[in-house]
Amino acid sequence: MVMVYPRLILLLAGVALVLLILVLHFDPACPSARLVRHSVAGLFALLLWNALPLPQLGVNPLSAWVAGALGLPGMGLLAVLAQLP
């Protein structure tokens, strides 16, 4: 038997609506758009890094931004900082 949760359906519809509004007003030249783009790219890079058998890195907004803005050198920097006592 399939259970339909109306609150979950409303939540997903709300998230889709918010994403639609954000996508329609997205300006890639805006500094805040670059910040969001770097942060999302860094988040995916950190999640990929943590899936590999490498030293685990903490995932927070600052480390996601550093990893996204600096790329692989930023990931190395975060790995070195994670090894400090």
Phi, psi and chi 1 to 4 in degrees:
 res  aa     phi    psi   chi1   chi2   chi3   chi4
   1 MET       -  136.7  178.8  167.6 -161.2      -
   2 VAL   -94.9  129.1  175.8      -      -      -
   3 MET  -100.1  129.2  -64.4  -69.9  -63.8      -
   4 VAL  -107.3  121.6  177.2      -      -      -
   5 TYR  -101.8  107.9  -61.4  105.6      -      -
   6 PRO   -62.6  -34.0  -11.1   17.0      -      -
   7 ARG   -65.6  -37.7  -65.8  171.7   90.2 -172.8
   8 LEU   -67.6  -40.3 -177.8   60.7      -      -
   9 ILE   -62.9  -42.9  -59.8  -67.0      -      -
  10 LEU   -65.6  -38.7  -71.2  173.8      -      -
  11 LEU   -62.8  -46.7  175.4   69.8      -      -
  12 LEU   -64.4  -37.6  -69.4  175.1      -      -
  13 ALA   -66.3  -39.5      -      -      -      -
  14 GLY   -65.1  -42.8      -      -      -      -
  15 VAL   -63.3  -42.3  167.5      -      -      -
  16 ALA   -63.0  -39.1      -      -      -      -
  17 LEU   -65.9  -43.9 -178.9   65.9      -      -
  18 VAL   -63.3  -42.5  167.3      -      -      -
  19 LEU   -64.3  -37.7  -74.1  175.1      -      -
  20 LEU   -62.8  -44.0  177.3   66.8      -      -
  21 ILE   -63.6  -42.7  -68.9  169.8      -      -
  22 LEU   -65.3  -38.9  -71.0  175.3      -      -
  23 VAL   -67.8  -37.9  165.8      -      -      -
  24 LEU   -69.1  -26.9  -69.3  176.3      -      -
  25 HIS  -105.8   16.0  -64.3  -69.7      -      -
  26 PHE   -77.9  127.0 -177.3   74.3      -      -
  27 ASP  -122.2  107.5  179.2   18.9      -      -
  28 PRO   -64.2  -18.3    3.8   -4.4      -      -
  29 ALA   -82.9  -12.9      -      -      -      -
  30 CYS   -73.0  138.5 -180.0      -      -      -
  31 PRO   -59.6  -35.5  -22.2   30.4      -      -
  32 SER   -69.3  -29.5   62.9      -      -      -
  33 ALA   -68.5  -38.6      -      -      -      -
  34 ARG   -63.2  -39.9  -76.2 -165.0  -44.2 -112.0
  35 LEU   -61.1  -45.3  175.4   78.8      -      -
  36 VAL   -65.5  -42.5  170.2      -      -      -
  37 ARG   -63.2  -43.7 -170.7  174.3   58.6 -126.7
  38 HIS   -66.1  -38.9  -72.6  -46.7      -      -
  39 SER   -67.0  -41.5  -63.1      -      -      -
  40 VAL   -67.9  -42.7  170.2      -      -      -
  41 ALA   -63.3  -40.0      -      -      -      -
  42 GLY   -67.2  -36.5      -      -      -      -
  43 LEU   -61.7  -46.1  174.3   66.9      -      -
  44 PHE   -66.0  -36.5  -74.0  124.9      -      -
  45 ALA   -65.6  -41.7      -      -      -      -
  46 LEU   -66.7  -39.6  -75.3  172.6      -      -
  47 LEU   -64.6  -39.0  -67.5  176.1      -      -
  48 LEU   -66.1  -42.6 -179.8   67.9      -      -
  49 TRP   -59.9  -44.2  178.6  -76.3      -      -
  50 ASN   -71.4  -18.0  -74.9  -24.0      -      -
  51 ALA   -79.1  -20.7      -      -      -      -
  52 LEU   -86.6  160.1  -62.3  173.8      -      -
  53 PRO   -79.7   60.8   27.9  -33.5      -      -
  54 LEU  -118.8  170.2  -63.2  169.9      -      -
  55 PRO   -56.9  133.9  -19.4   26.6      -      -
  56 GLN   -71.4  138.2  -62.7  -65.2  -51.0      -
  57 LEU  -112.6  144.7  -60.6  177.0      -      -
  58 GLY   -72.9  143.6      -      -      -      -
  59 VAL  -110.0  110.0  178.9      -      -      -
  60 ASN  -145.1  169.9   56.6   49.9      -      -
  61 PRO   -58.3  -39.0  -26.1   33.8      -      -
  62 LEU   -67.9  -45.3 -178.3   61.1      -      -
  63 SER   -67.8  -33.9   63.9      -      -      -
  64 ALA   -64.9  -41.1      -      -      -      -
  65 TRP   -67.3  -42.4  179.9   77.7      -      -
  66 VAL   -62.7  -44.0  166.6      -      -      -
  67 ALA   -65.4  -37.0      -      -      -      -
  68 GLY   -75.3  -37.5      -      -      -      -
  69 ALA   -76.6  -38.6      -      -      -      -
  70 LEU   -97.9  -15.0  -62.2  178.2      -      -
  71 GLY    75.0 -140.6      -      -      -      -
  72 LEU   -64.0  -39.0 -165.2   56.0      -      -
  73 PRO   -61.2  -33.9  -24.9   33.4      -      -
  74 GLY   -66.7  -36.7      -      -      -      -
  75 MET   -65.5  -40.4  -59.9  -72.8  -74.6      -
  76 GLY   -64.1  -40.6      -      -      -      -
  77 LEU   -60.6  -44.1  172.2   70.0      -      -
  78 LEU   -65.7  -35.3  -68.8  171.5      -      -
  79 ALA   -67.0  -40.5      -      -      -      -
  80 VAL   -66.3  -42.4  167.1      -      -      -
  81 LEU   -65.6  -30.8  -68.8  174.8      -      -
  82 ALA   -71.0  -24.0      -      -      -      -
  83 GLN   -84.3  -11.7  -62.2  -59.8  -41.2      -
  84 LEU   -70.8  146.1  -67.9  176.4      -      -
  85 PRO   -72.8      -   16.1  -19.3      -      -
